[in-house]
Amino acid sequence: MDKVFIRNLRARGIIGVNDWEREKPQEMLINITLYTDIQVAAQSDDIRDGVNYRTVAKKVLAHAEHAQRHTVEALAEDLARLCLEEPKVVRVQVRVEKPGAVRFSESVGVEIERPRA
């Protein structure tokens, strides 16, 4: 299976369970791998035959910045569902991180993988 990826997409939104985390947007780092077959798009050289990563990135960014989820787990599930709405995506891997959320760590987060149902 082929992969289309979006690396280190930076979003700012409300995420967290503590009151202080709900007061102002925090930085989130999002990584997505979309599993698809790129053979038709490779032959035709036409984006309409493949997965448009710009479209996916814009949808993911808009959702992450407005969802106001409490947990990175819930946000990751949201983003996986959004990605699987793309007709040519058969499986997705989503990683959501909160840089600097835990003292002495670069970041913390979750990574999930979901197939098309």
ABEGO torsion letter per residue (X at the ends): XBBBBBBGBBBBBBBEABAAAAABBBBBBBBBBBBBBAAAAAAAGBAAABBBAAAAAAAAAAAAAAAGBABAAAAAAAAAAAAAABAABABBBBBBBBBGABBGBABBEBBBBBBBX
